[in-house]
């Protein structure tokens, strides 16, 4: 079915789509690409999301998508289970009310809800009652994320409750999308039938992530980590490895863009290692801004811990660096070994500080290896770009809308 005729047969009135996400729309690549794709096809798209700072408007239109920032989140400070859950409950309540009010005035045809939490899908209770179809998008497996974040066992009462909620949320949705094939296997084994699920990895929008003209590094090497500052991301490992790299490449710098509960400890570690002048922390940026920053880097660093949640959590950063023409050094996790090989990135043993330092040094100084990684990674990113994958998402939306009991087709 060609893209131009994918919605042939639907009634001429524009379909209305609601997306809801406990994240910042302007920096969430996964949510943005769905929303903008549907808006470009003529859908009316509302996204209910978080507001990052007081300066941001509570409502605005970005590339045809209406963003409604219904709750403020000016920093990640959760240190306990209660402080982790409370913001999610507050956002769920606000989303439920906001979606109810909007849907009562003009009905939504489709709701695409993004976890975490899984139960965010229940914010669409009123659209479901009025005939809307519901997609639950699993960015992260919540039971595993919770266990890793709070060092809990999979058999603890909270973990079992989260597994029950995962299953109940899947039952409430009409379709479930997962972010990796590894998670598809685990999810369908415990929460939903395989025919109800599909996989959409974090494909990159090639319009946003583009390579710079000159990808050859100079003597002032710039290493980059963009992402959340959580334990499973292994940023402390990268900082310690960078301290060793500086002994061989003294004019190198390591820039870290992101926020999270570990940031104060990471700042302390940088000071302790005497790296305050060459390891710098920056606030998170909007997607198009971080894309420009990434394109200027000489090396992308993805140091996830393989003995934690990071072992199966698909890294968006890797594909973004690839599309930007920047070589990547990454820990050999289960999920990244599933999707990538040694031709497209330089693996190192997860948690091994010396191995990471050696890998960073090798990619920065070995011109032949560097050029080979960039060439193969760029081809991989092009093959797996959102432009090549969005057709499957549009077909999924068409199938769901055509199954609507109000006979949209």
C-alpha positions in Angstrom: 0.0 0.0 0.0 1.7 3.3 -1.1 1.9 6.2 1.3 -0.1 8.5 -0.8 -3.2 6.3 -0.6 -2.7 4.9 2.8 -5.9 6.6 4.2 -7.9 6.2 1.0 -11.3 5.2 2.1 -11.4 7.1 5.3 -14.1 9.8 5.5 -12.9 13.3 4.5 -13.3 14.9 7.9 -9.9 15.3 9.6 -9.3 12.6 12.3 -8.4 13.8 15.8 -5.5 12.2 17.6 -4.6 12.6 21.3 -1.1 11.7 22.5 -0.2 11.7 26.2 3.3 11.5 27.6 5.0 12.1 30.9 7.9 13.7 29.1 9.0 16.9 27.4 7.6 16.8 23.9 10.3 19.1 22.4 13.1 16.7 23.4 11.3 13.3 23.0 12.2 12.0 19.6 9.9 9.1 19.8 6.7 11.1 20.5 7.6 13.9 18.1 8.0 11.6 15.1 4.7 10.0 15.6 2.9 13.3 16.1 4.5 15.1 13.2 3.9 12.2 10.9 0.2 12.1 11.6 0.0 15.9 11.4 1.6 15.8 8.0 -1.1 13.4 6.9 -3.8 15.8 7.8 -4.7 14.6 11.3 -5.5 17.1 14.1 -3.0 16.1 16.8 -3.0 17.2 20.5 -0.1 16.2 22.7 -0.5 16.4 26.5 3.0 16.6 28.0 5.2 18.2 30.7 6.6 21.7 30.9 10.4 21.9 31.5 10.7 25.5 32.7 8.5 28.5 33.6 9.5 30.3 30.4 7.9 27.7 28.2 4.3 28.3 27.1 1.6 26.1 28.4 0.2 25.7 24.9 1.8 26.1 21.5 1.7 24.6 18.0 4.9 23.0 16.6 4.9 21.8 13.0 1.2 21.4 13.0 1.1 19.6 16.4 -0.7 21.3 19.3 1.3 20.9 22.6 -0.6 21.2 25.8 1.8 21.2 28.8 -0.5 20.2 31.6 2.1 19.7 34.4 5.4 21.3 35.4 8.5 19.3 36.0 11.5 21.6 36.5 13.9 18.9 37.6 14.3 15.2 38.4 14.6 14.8 42.1 12.9 11.4 42.9 15.0 9.5 45.4 12.4 7.2 46.9 9.6 4.9 45.6 7.0 7.4 46.9 8.7 10.4 45.2 9.0 8.3 42.0 5.3 7.5 42.0 3.7 10.8 43.1 4.6 12.9 40.0 3.2 10.1 37.8 -0.1 10.0 39.7 -0.4 13.8 39.6 0.3 13.8 35.8 -2.2 11.0 35.4 -4.9 12.9 37.2 -4.2 16.1 35.1 -4.2 14.1 31.9 -7.4 12.3 32.7 -9.2 15.6 33.3 -7.7 17.4 30.4 -8.5 14.6 27.9 -12.0 14.3 29.2 -12.7 18.0 28.7 -11.2 18.0 25.2 -13.0 14.8 24.2 -16.3 16.0 25.5 -16.2 19.0 23.2 -14.8 17.2 20.1 -14.2 13.5 20.1 -10.8 11.9 19.5 -10.6 9.1 17.0 -7.3 7.7 18.3 -5.3 8.0 21.6 -1.6 7.1 21.5 -0.4 6.9 25.2 3.3 6.7 26.0 4.6 5.0 29.1 6.0 5.4 31.8 3.7 4.8 33.6 1.8 2.0 32.0 -1.5 3.1 33.6 -1.3 6.4 31.6 -3.5 4.5 29.1 -6.4 4.8 31.5 -6.3 8.6 31.1 -8.1 7.8 27.8 -11.1 6.3 29.6 -13.6 8.8 28.1 -12.3 8.6 24.5 -12.6 4.8 24.8 -16.2 5.1 25.9 -16.9 7.3 22.9 -15.4 5.0 20.4 -11.7 6.0 20.1 -9.0 3.4 19.5 -6.1 3.2 22.0 -2.4 2.5 21.5 -0.1 2.0 24.4 3.5 2.7 23.6 6.0 0.9 25.8 9.2 3.1 25.9 10.5 1.2 29.0 9.4 -2.0 30.8 8.3 -0.5 34.1 8.8 -3.5 36.4 12.4 -3.9 35.3 13.1 -0.2 35.4 11.7 0.1 38.9 13.7 -2.9 40.1 16.9 -1.5 38.7 16.3 2.1 40.0 15.5 1.0 43.5 17.5 -2.2 43.7 14.4 -4.3 44.2 13.9 -8.0 43.3 11.5 -9.1 40.6 9.5 -10.9 43.2 9.0 -8.0 45.6 5.4 -6.8 46.2 5.9 -3.5 44.3 7.4 -5.4 41.3 4.5 -7.9 41.3 2.0 -5.0 41.4 3.8 -3.3 38.5 3.6 -6.5 36.5 -0.1 -6.8 37.2 -0.6 -3.1 36.1 1.4 -3.9 33.0 -1.0 -6.7 32.1 -4.1 -4.7 33.0 -2.9 -1.7 30.9 -2.2 -3.9 27.9 -5.7 -5.3 28.2 -7.3 -1.8 28.2 -5.4 -0.8 25.0 -6.4 -1.9 21.5 -2.7 -2.3 20.4 0.7 -2.2 22.2 3.9 -0.9 20.6 7.3 -1.9 22.1 10.6 -0.2 21.6 12.7 -3.4 21.0 12.3 -7.0 19.9 13.9 -8.2 23.2 11.1 -6.5 25.1 8.5 -7.9 22.7 9.4 -11.4 23.7 9.3 -10.6 27.4 6.1 -8.6 27.2 4.1 -11.1 25.2 5.2 -13.9 27.5 3.6 -12.2 30.5 1.1 -9.4 29.5 -0.4 -9.5 26.0 -0.8 -11.8 23.0 1.7 -11.4 20.2 -0.9 -10.5 17.6 -1.8 -7.4 19.7 1.8 -6.1 19.7 4.3 -4.7 17.3 7.8 -3.2 17.5 8.9 0.3 16.5 12.5 0.9 17.6 13.7 4.5 18.2 14.3 5.3 14.6 16.0 8.7 13.9 14.4 11.5 11.9 17.1 12.2 9.3 15.7 15.7 8.8 16.9 16.5 12.3 20.1 14.5 12.7 22.5 15.2 9.9 26.3 15.0 9.6 28.5 17.9 9.6 30.6 18.6 6.5 34.0 17.8 8.1 34.0 14.7 10.4 37.8 14.7 10.9 38.8 15.5 14.5 41.5 18.0 15.4 43.7 18.0 18.4 40.9 19.4 20.6 38.8 16.2 20.8 35.3 16.6 22.0 33.5 13.6 23.6 29.8 13.7 24.2 27.1 12.0 26.3 23.5 13.2 25.9 20.9 11.5 28.1 19.5 10.9 31.5 21.9 10.8 34.4 20.8 7.5 36.0 22.8 4.6 37.4 22.1 2.2 34.5 23.5 4.8 32.0 27.0 4.3 33.4 28.1 7.9 33.1 30.4 7.5 36.1 32.2 4.8 34.2 32.7 7.1 31.3 34.0 9.9 33.6 36.6 7.6 35.1 37.6 6.3 31.7 38.0 9.9 30.4 40.4 10.7 33.3 42.7 8.0 31.9 42.2 9.2 28.3 43.3 12.7 29.3 46.7 11.3 30.2 47.1 10.4 26.5 45.1 13.2 24.9 45.4 16.2 27.3 43.5 18.5 25.0 40.3 16.5 25.0 37.0 17.5 26.6 33.9 15.5 27.8 30.6 17.3 27.6 27.5 15.8 29.3 24.0 17.0 28.4 21.2 15.8 30.7 19.6 15.7 34.0 18.8 13.1 36.7 19.2 12.1 40.3 22.9 11.2 39.9 24.0 14.6 38.6 25.2 15.9 42.0 27.3 12.8 42.6 28.7 12.9 39.1 29.7 16.6 39.6 31.4 15.5 42.9 33.2 12.7 41.0 34.5 15.1 38.4 35.9 17.4 41.1 37.4 14.5 42.9 39.3 13.4 39.8 40.5 16.9 39.1 38.5 17.1 35.8 36.4 20.2 36.5 38.0 22.2 33.7 37.5 19.5 31.0 34.3 17.7 32.0 31.4 20.0 31.6 27.7 19.6 32.4 24.9 21.1 30.4 21.1 21.2 30.8 19.0 19.1 28.4 18.2 20.7 25.1 15.4 20.6 22.6 15.8 17.9 19.9 17.0 20.1 17.1 19.4 21.8 19.4 21.0 18.6 20.8 21.2 17.3 17.2 23.4 20.3 16.3 25.6 19.7 19.4 26.0 16.0 18.6 27.0 16.7 15.0 29.9 18.8 16.4 31.3 16.0 18.6 34.2 13.8 17.7 33.0 10.8 19.6 29.8 9.6 21.1 30.0 7.7 24.4 27.2 5.2 25.4 28.5 3.5 28.6 25.4 1.6 29.8 25.8 -1.0 32.5 25.1 -4.5 31.2 24.2 -5.8 34.7 21.2 -3.5 35.1 18.2 -2.2 33.2 20.5 -0.8 30.6 21.3 -4.3 29.3 18.0 -4.5 27.4 17.1 -0.8 27.1 17.5 0.3 23.5 19.7 3.4 23.2 18.3 6.2 21.0 21.6 8.0 21.3 23.5 5.4 19.2 21.3 5.9 16.1 21.3 9.6 16.6 25.1 9.7 16.6 25.2 7.5 13.6 22.9 9.7 11.6 25.0 12.7 12.6 28.1 11.1 11.3 29.8 10.7 14.7 31.5 7.4 15.6 30.3 5.7 18.7 31.9 3.8 21.6 29.3 1.7 23.4 29.3 -1.0 26.1 28.5 -4.5 24.8 24.9 -4.9 26.2 22.4 -7.5 25.1 20.2 -5.1 23.2 22.9 -3.3 21.4 24.6 -6.5 20.4 21.2 -7.6 19.0 20.9 -4.5 16.7 24.5 -3.5 16.0 27.9 -5.2 15.2 31.5 -4.2 15.2 31.3 -2.6 11.8 29.1 0.2 12.9 30.4 1.0 16.4 33.3 0.2 18.7 32.2 -2.0 21.6 33.9 -2.3 24.9 33.3 -4.6 27.9 30.6 -3.1 30.0 31.9 -1.6 33.3 35.5 -2.0 32.3 37.1 1.5 32.7 40.4 0.7 31.1 38.7 -1.0 28.1 36.5 2.1 27.6 39.5 4.4 27.8 41.4 2.3 25.2 38.3 2.2 22.9 37.9 6.0 23.0 41.6 6.5 22.3 41.5 4.1 19.4 38.5 5.6 17.6 39.9 9.2 18.1 43.4 8.5 16.7 43.0 5.7 14.2 41.8 7.5 11.1 41.1 4.3 9.1 38.9 2.8 11.8 37.2 6.1 12.3 36.3 6.5 8.6 35.1 2.9 8.4 32.8 3.2 11.5 31.3 6.5 10.2 30.7 5.0 6.7 29.0 1.8 7.9 27.1 3.6 10.6 25.7 6.2 8.3 24.5 3.5 5.9 22.9 1.7 8.8 21.2 4.8 10.1 19.8 5.6 6.6 18.5 2.1 6.2 16.7 2.3 9.6 15.6 5.9 9.5 12.0 6.9 10.4 11.4 7.9 6.8 11.9 4.2 5.9 9.8 3.0 8.9 6.9 5.4 9.2 4.8 3.6 6.6 4.3 0.7 9.0 3.1 3.1 11.7 0.6 4.7 9.3 -0.7 1.3 8.3 -1.2 0.4 12.0 -3.2 3.6 12.5 -5.3 2.8 9.4 -6.1 -0.7 10.7 -7.1 0.6 14.1 -9.3 3.4 12.6 -10.9 1.0 10.2 -11.9 -1.2 13.1 -13.6 1.7 14.9 -17.2 0.8 15.7 -18.3 4.2 14.4 -17.3 3.0 10.8 -14.6 5.5 10.0 -13.7 3.6 6.8 
